[in-house]
Amino acid sequence: MRVLLVLPGLSIGGTEKMVFHLAKGLQAGGDAVRVLALKGEGPMLARFRASSINVTCLNTPGNFLYGLMDLPGLIFRLKKEISHWEPDIVHSFLTRANASVALAGLLSGTVGGVHISSLRVMEHEKFFHLWVERLGAKNRIYTVNSQALKIFAQKNIRLNSRQVEVIYNGIEPAPGIPAEETGRIRKELDIGSSPVFLAAGRLHKQKGFDWLIRTFYEVLKSRPEAVLLIAGKGNEEEALRSQIFRLGVITRVKLIGQVPDIFPYLKMATGFILSSRWEGTPNVVLESMSAGCPVIATDVGGVREILNAPKEGLIVPSGGTATLKEAILETLTDNAVSQARAAEAKKRASSFSMASMIEAHRLLYKRVLGLL
């Protein structure tokens, strides 16, 4: 098969990592694969190219207004790339890519192959994205990463059940991390031997880091030795730094920026905290489970589909400060129970393999092409 994977950009995020592993796996299985990124070069580009995956950047501006002005040019460039390569499958990920490929198809009568879209998150902020998704959606298959997201897509994009294919995220087994590496990180961050909680993701309202910081401030009143590390970048960075300063916790709550590899941080963490207000199925929770790091997660998206609480971790309501505080203190206090949960979660994580995710996509592609 000739498979073209289209995504908005090449930042380091759950979708970009998933597309990288999908492209790599399909290519290793003998399929011809290309990747189109609507925006310019990003930090994931080197990883794609190191694996000999053909990537083309269409260089549309990331800014909404400038991107809108460039839309005719983007559609022209997109149509040209698709027509030139003649893929059997065009699989787009996230609304910007989904809509761009759909629009290219509407204007030209075809996108050069079967178009499959992918929804990765329950969009609770930019509701216009859901309207955009309806552009030609009745003739399209969607992939989603949880049953919860399937229900969301059926309701909000008006899809029927047969149009939505659930394919859970895949992860690779967590690598071994030498103690020297975690020691180096502790020294660089000046956190000594303090118990550490880790959170990671875009610094955006969706991830609930403002609420997490407020809650951790309450935790520090009884456990002042604890540290919270938040990994990621985004448009809320300045506001979060101001919040940390106002609360007087600059030595206890640290924004550490984008990290190239999260596993050393998970290795040294007392626990991982997902504080999201909404999600699809957060890949970082699976990574934490695989690393054997105790998980505390908000009850959003498909979290309950991948993490059995309380056997494998703790699930709390989003915005529930008292329950999140209690979960953090419990994880700090009862190490034996936390580690037992983490061990169970690690077993569970092995069922979400990268190989099964790749094979599920390959079977879907063959089915829609009538090859099965």
C-alpha positions as CSV (number, residue, x, y, z in Angstrom):
1,M,0.0,0.0,0.0
2,R,0.9,3.6,-0.5
3,V,0.0,5.5,2.6
4,L,0.2,9.3,3.1
5,L,0.0,10.5,6.7
6,V,-0.9,14.2,7.1
7,L,-0.6,16.1,10.4
8,P,-0.5,19.8,11.3
9,G,3.0,20.1,12.5
10,L,6.1,18.4,13.9
11,S,6.1,19.4,17.6
12,I,6.8,16.8,20.3
13,G,3.3,15.7,21.3
14,G,1.2,12.5,21.6
15,T,-0.2,12.7,18.1
16,E,3.2,13.4,16.5
17,K,4.8,10.5,18.4
18,M,2.0,8.2,17.4
19,V,2.3,9.1,13.7
20,F,6.0,8.6,13.8
21,H,5.7,5.1,15.2
22,L,2.8,4.3,12.7
23,A,4.9,5.5,9.8
24,K,8.0,3.6,11.0
25,G,5.9,0.4,11.5
26,L,4.1,0.5,8.2
27,Q,7.4,1.1,6.4
28,A,9.1,-1.8,8.2
29,G,6.1,-4.0,7.1
30,G,6.7,-3.2,3.4
31,D,4.3,-0.4,2.8
32,A,5.3,2.8,1.1
33,V,4.9,5.8,3.5
34,R,5.1,9.5,3.2
35,V,4.4,12.2,5.8
36,L,3.1,15.7,5.1
37,A,3.3,18.4,7.8
38,L,1.2,21.4,7.1
39,K,3.4,23.7,9.1
40,G,7.2,24.1,8.9
41,E,10.0,22.1,10.5
42,G,9.7,21.1,14.1
43,P,11.6,19.0,16.7
44,M,10.1,15.7,15.5
45,L,11.6,16.1,12.0
46,A,15.0,14.8,12.9
47,R,13.4,11.7,14.4
48,F,11.4,11.0,11.2
49,R,14.4,11.5,9.0
50,A,16.7,9.4,11.2
51,S,14.3,6.5,10.5
52,S,14.4,7.2,6.7
53,I,10.8,8.4,6.6
54,N,10.0,10.8,3.8
55,V,8.7,14.0,5.2
56,T,7.6,17.2,3.4
57,C,6.7,20.4,5.2
58,L,4.2,22.6,3.4
59,N,5.2,25.7,5.5
60,T,1.8,27.2,6.2
61,P,2.0,29.7,9.1
62,G,1.1,28.5,12.6
63,N,-0.7,31.8,13.4
64,F,-4.5,31.5,12.8
65,L,-5.0,34.7,10.8
66,Y,-1.9,34.2,8.6
67,G,-2.8,30.6,8.2
68,L,-6.3,31.5,7.0
69,M,-4.8,33.9,4.5
70,D,-2.5,31.1,3.3
71,L,-5.3,28.6,3.0
72,P,-5.7,28.8,-0.8
73,G,-2.0,28.3,-1.2
74,L,-1.9,25.5,1.3
75,I,-4.7,23.7,-0.5
76,F,-2.9,24.1,-3.8
77,R,0.4,22.7,-2.4
78,L,-1.5,19.9,-0.6
79,K,-3.3,18.9,-3.8
80,K,-0.1,19.0,-5.8
81,E,1.7,16.7,-3.3
82,I,-1.2,14.2,-3.2
83,S,-1.6,14.1,-6.9
84,H,2.1,13.7,-7.5
85,W,2.5,10.7,-5.1
86,E,-0.9,9.0,-5.8
87,P,-1.4,7.3,-2.4
88,D,-4.0,4.6,-1.8
89,I,-4.7,5.9,1.7
90,V,-4.6,9.5,2.9
91,H,-4.8,9.5,6.7
92,S,-5.0,12.9,8.4
93,F,-4.7,13.7,12.1
94,L,-6.3,16.6,14.0
95,T,-8.8,19.1,12.7
96,R,-6.4,21.4,10.7
97,A,-5.2,18.4,8.7
98,N,-8.6,16.7,8.5
99,A,-10.2,19.9,7.1
100,S,-7.4,20.7,4.7
101,V,-7.4,17.3,3.1
102,A,-11.2,17.3,3.0
103,L,-11.2,20.7,1.3
104,A,-8.6,19.6,-1.2
105,G,-10.9,16.7,-2.0
106,L,-14.0,18.9,-2.4
107,L,-12.2,21.3,-4.7
108,S,-10.6,18.7,-6.9
109,G,-13.2,15.9,-6.7
110,T,-10.7,13.5,-5.1
111,V,-7.8,13.5,-2.7
112,G,-6.0,10.8,-4.6
113,G,-7.0,7.9,-2.4
114,V,-9.3,6.9,0.4
115,H,-9.4,9.7,3.0
116,I,-9.5,8.6,6.6
117,S,-9.5,11.3,9.4
118,S,-8.4,11.0,13.0
119,L,-9.8,12.7,16.1
120,R,-7.4,12.6,19.0
121,V,-9.1,14.7,21.8
122,M,-12.5,15.7,23.0
123,E,-12.5,19.3,21.9
124,H,-14.2,21.4,24.7
125,E,-12.7,24.8,23.8
126,K,-12.6,25.4,20.0
127,F,-16.2,24.3,19.2
128,F,-15.8,25.6,15.7
129,H,-13.4,22.7,15.1
130,L,-16.4,20.3,15.4
131,W,-18.3,22.3,12.7
132,V,-15.2,22.1,10.5
133,E,-15.0,18.4,11.1
134,R,-18.4,18.0,9.5
135,L,-17.0,19.1,6.2
136,G,-17.6,16.0,4.1
137,A,-17.6,13.8,7.2
138,K,-20.5,11.6,6.2
139,N,-18.4,10.0,3.6
140,R,-15.4,9.4,5.8
141,I,-14.0,6.9,8.3
142,Y,-12.6,8.4,11.5
143,T,-10.1,6.7,13.8
144,V,-10.2,7.6,17.5
145,N,-8.2,6.4,20.5
146,S,-11.0,5.5,23.0
147,Q,-14.6,4.4,23.2
148,A,-15.4,7.6,25.0
149,L,-14.0,9.6,22.1
150,K,-16.1,7.5,19.7
151,I,-19.2,8.4,21.5
152,F,-18.1,12.1,21.5
153,A,-17.5,12.0,17.7
154,Q,-20.8,10.4,17.0
155,K,-22.7,13.0,19.0
156,N,-20.7,16.1,18.0
157,I,-19.6,15.4,14.4
158,R,-22.8,13.4,13.6
159,L,-21.1,10.2,12.6
160,N,-22.7,6.8,12.7
161,S,-21.1,3.9,14.6
162,R,-19.7,2.2,11.5
163,Q,-17.8,5.4,10.6
164,V,-15.7,5.4,13.8
165,E,-12.8,2.9,14.4
166,V,-11.3,2.7,17.9
167,I,-7.6,2.1,17.8
168,Y,-5.9,2.6,21.1
169,N,-2.5,4.3,21.4
170,G,0.5,2.0,21.4
171,I,3.6,2.3,23.5
172,E,7.0,0.7,23.5
173,P,8.3,-0.9,26.7
174,A,9.9,1.7,28.9
175,P,13.7,1.7,28.6
176,G,16.1,1.0,31.5
177,I,17.3,4.3,33.0
178,P,20.7,4.3,34.8
179,A,20.7,5.9,38.3
180,E,23.5,8.2,37.0
181,E,20.9,9.8,34.6
182,T,18.3,10.5,37.3
183,G,21.0,11.8,39.6
184,R,22.2,14.2,36.9
185,I,18.7,15.5,36.4
186,R,18.2,16.0,40.2
187,K,21.4,17.9,40.4
188,E,20.6,20.1,37.4
189,L,17.1,20.9,38.8
190,D,18.5,21.4,42.3
191,I,16.0,19.2,44.0
192,G,18.3,16.9,46.0
193,S,16.5,13.8,47.2
194,S,13.1,15.4,47.5
195,P,10.0,13.3,46.5
196,V,9.1,14.4,43.0
197,F,5.7,14.5,41.2
198,L,5.8,14.9,37.4
199,A,3.2,16.4,35.0
200,A,3.7,16.8,31.3
201,G,1.9,18.3,28.3
202,R,1.2,21.6,26.4
203,L,1.1,24.5,28.8
204,H,-2.6,25.1,27.9
205,K,-5.9,25.4,29.7
206,Q,-6.8,21.9,28.6
207,K,-4.0,20.4,30.8
208,G,-5.3,22.0,34.0
209,F,-1.8,23.0,35.2
210,D,-3.2,26.1,36.9
211,W,-5.5,23.9,39.0
212,L,-2.6,21.4,39.7
213,I,-0.4,24.2,40.9
214,R,-3.1,25.5,43.3
215,T,-3.6,22.0,44.6
216,F,0.1,21.4,45.1
217,Y,0.3,24.6,47.0
218,E,-2.1,23.0,49.5
219,V,-0.1,19.8,49.6
220,L,3.0,21.7,50.5
221,K,1.4,23.0,53.6
222,S,1.7,19.5,55.1
223,R,4.5,18.1,53.0
224,P,6.9,21.0,52.3
225,E,9.7,18.7,51.0
226,A,7.7,17.7,47.9
227,V,8.5,19.0,44.4
228,L,6.3,19.3,41.3
229,L,7.9,19.3,37.9
230,I,5.9,20.4,34.9
231,A,7.4,19.5,31.5
232,G,6.2,21.2,28.3
233,K,5.8,24.5,26.5
234,G,2.8,26.5,25.5
235,N,0.9,29.8,25.5
236,E,0.2,29.6,29.3
237,E,3.8,29.5,30.4
238,E,4.0,33.2,31.5
239,A,0.7,32.9,33.4
240,L,1.8,29.8,35.2
241,R,5.2,31.3,36.1
242,S,3.3,34.3,37.6
243,Q,1.0,32.0,39.5
244,I,4.0,30.1,40.9
245,F,5.6,33.4,42.0
246,R,2.5,34.7,43.6
247,L,2.1,31.5,45.6
248,G,5.7,31.7,46.7
249,V,6.5,28.2,45.6
250,I,9.3,28.8,43.0
251,T,11.6,26.3,44.7
252,R,8.9,23.6,44.9
253,V,7.1,24.0,41.6
254,K,9.3,24.1,38.5
255,L,8.4,24.5,34.8
256,I,11.2,22.6,33.1
257,G,10.3,23.1,29.5
258,Q,10.1,20.5,26.7
259,V,12.1,17.3,27.5
260,P,13.3,15.1,24.7
261,D,12.7,11.9,26.7
262,I,10.2,11.7,29.6
263,F,11.3,8.3,30.9
264,P,14.3,9.4,33.1
265,Y,11.9,11.8,34.8
266,L,9.3,9.1,35.3
267,K,12.0,6.8,36.7
268,M,12.8,9.3,39.5
269,A,9.2,10.4,40.2
270,T,7.2,9.5,43.2
271,G,4.2,9.8,41.0
272,F,2.8,11.1,37.7
273,I,-0.2,13.5,37.7
274,L,-2.5,14.0,34.8
275,S,-4.6,17.1,35.6
276,S,-6.3,17.5,32.3
277,R,-9.8,19.1,31.9
278,W,-10.4,17.1,28.8
279,E,-8.5,14.5,26.8
280,G,-8.8,11.6,24.2
281,T,-6.6,8.9,25.6
282,P,-3.5,10.5,27.1
283,N,-0.4,8.7,25.8
284,V,1.6,10.0,28.7
285,V,-0.5,8.0,31.2
286,L,0.4,4.8,29.2
287,E,4.0,5.8,29.3
288,S,3.9,6.3,33.0
289,M,2.2,3.0,33.5
290,S,4.9,1.3,31.3
291,A,7.6,3.0,33.4
292,G,6.2,1.7,36.6
293,C,5.5,5.2,37.9
294,P,2.4,5.5,40.1
295,V,-0.3,7.4,38.3
296,I,-2.9,9.9,39.5
297,A,-5.2,11.0,36.7
298,T,-8.4,13.0,36.2
299,D,-11.5,11.2,35.1
300,V,-11.4,12.5,31.5
301,G,-11.7,10.9,28.0
302,G,-10.6,7.3,27.9
303,V,-8.6,7.3,31.1
304,R,-10.8,4.6,32.7
305,E,-10.4,2.5,29.6
306,I,-6.6,2.2,30.1
307,L,-6.3,2.5,33.9
308,N,-8.3,0.5,36.4
309,A,-8.7,2.4,39.7
310,P,-7.8,1.9,42.4
311,K,-6.0,-1.4,41.5
312,E,-3.6,0.3,39.0
313,G,-3.7,3.9,40.0
314,L,-5.9,6.7,41.3
315,I,-8.5,8.6,39.3
316,V,-10.0,11.9,40.6
317,P,-12.6,14.3,39.2
318,S,-11.2,17.2,37.2
319,G,-11.2,20.3,39.2
320,G,-11.7,18.5,42.5
321,T,-8.9,20.1,44.6
322,A,-9.6,18.2,47.8
323,T,-9.6,14.7,46.1
324,L,-6.5,15.5,44.1
325,K,-4.7,16.7,47.2
326,E,-5.8,13.5,49.0
327,A,-4.5,11.4,46.2
328,I,-1.1,13.1,46.2
329,L,-0.7,12.8,49.9
330,E,-1.7,9.1,49.8
331,T,0.9,8.5,47.1
332,L,3.5,10.3,49.2
333,T,2.6,8.5,52.5
334,D,1.9,4.9,51.5
335,N,4.8,3.9,49.2
336,A,4.1,0.2,49.4
337,V,0.5,0.5,48.1
338,S,1.6,3.0,45.4
339,Q,4.3,0.7,44.1
340,A,1.9,-2.3,44.1
341,R,-0.5,-0.2,42.0
342,A,2.3,0.8,39.7
343,A,3.3,-2.9,39.2
344,E,-0.2,-3.8,38.2
345,A,-0.4,-0.8,35.9
346,K,2.9,-1.9,34.2
347,K,1.4,-5.3,33.5
348,R,-1.7,-3.6,32.0
349,A,0.4,-1.3,29.8
350,S,2.0,-4.2,28.0
351,S,-1.4,-4.9,26.3
352,F,-1.2,-1.5,24.6
353,S,1.7,-2.5,22.3
354,M,3.0,-0.4,19.4
355,A,2.8,-3.6,17.2
356,S,-1.0,-3.9,17.9
357,M,-1.6,-0.3,17.1
358,I,0.3,-0.5,13.8
359,E,-1.4,-3.7,12.8
360,A,-4.9,-2.3,13.6
361,H,-4.2,0.6,11.2
362,R,-2.9,-1.7,8.5
363,L,-6.0,-3.9,8.7
364,L,-8.2,-0.9,8.6
365,Y,-6.5,0.4,5.5
366,K,-6.8,-3.0,3.8
367,R,-10.4,-3.2,4.7
368,V,-11.4,0.1,3.2
369,L,-9.4,-0.7,0.1
370,G,-11.3,-4.0,-0.3
371,L,-8.2,-6.0,0.2
372,L,-9.6,-8.2,3.0
